[in-house]
């Protein structure tokens, strides 16, 4: 005899469904992913994969105004993606860890595949 699905307050739930992480973890993941929604932030992460950089180096590499770079860095820092350390009179930015590089690189690879298939 087949086992009946468990009864929950929201109705019937299939036992084969994945157990969700705690709500606070999902909210933190959402904040992290939201920090990646701007192409300039993705470009900053790509640059920081190679080495830590000061704001003026990112301005030169990305060809966007300094206030915009600083604002994007602030968003990434608040999301826990980058950290800054003092280097003389400047702040040097680096990635907090390498976890995010995989997400960004996978997203870029997937986007290239989508664009390639869309424009064949």
Rosetta blueprint (number, residue, H / E / L):
1 X L
2 X L
3 X L
4 X L
5 X L
6 X E
7 X E
8 X E
9 X L
10 X L
11 X E
12 X E
13 X E
14 X L
15 X L
16 X L
17 X L
18 X L
19 X L
20 X L
21 X L
22 X L
23 X H
24 X H
25 X H
26 X H
27 X H
28 X H
29 X H
30 X H
31 X H
32 X H
33 X H
34 X H
35 X L
36 X L
37 X L
38 X L
39 X H
40 X H
41 X H
42 X H
43 X H
44 X H
45 X H
46 X H
47 X H
48 X H
49 X H
50 X H
51 X L
52 X L
53 X E
54 X E
55 X H
56 X H
57 X H
58 X H
59 X H
60 X H
61 X H
62 X H
63 X L
64 X L
65 X L
66 X H
67 X H
68 X H
69 X H
70 X H
71 X H
72 X H
73 X H
74 X H
75 X H
76 X H
77 X H
78 X H
79 X L
80 X L
81 X L
82 X E
83 X E
84 X E
85 X E
86 X E
87 X E
88 X L
89 X L
90 X E
91 X E
92 X E
93 X E
94 X E
95 X E
96 X L
97 X L
98 X L
99 X H
100 X H
101 X H
102 X H
103 X H
104 X H
105 X H
106 X H
107 X H
108 X H
109 X H
110 X H
111 X H
112 X H
113 X H
114 X H
115 X H
116 X H
117 X H
118 X H
119 X L
120 X L
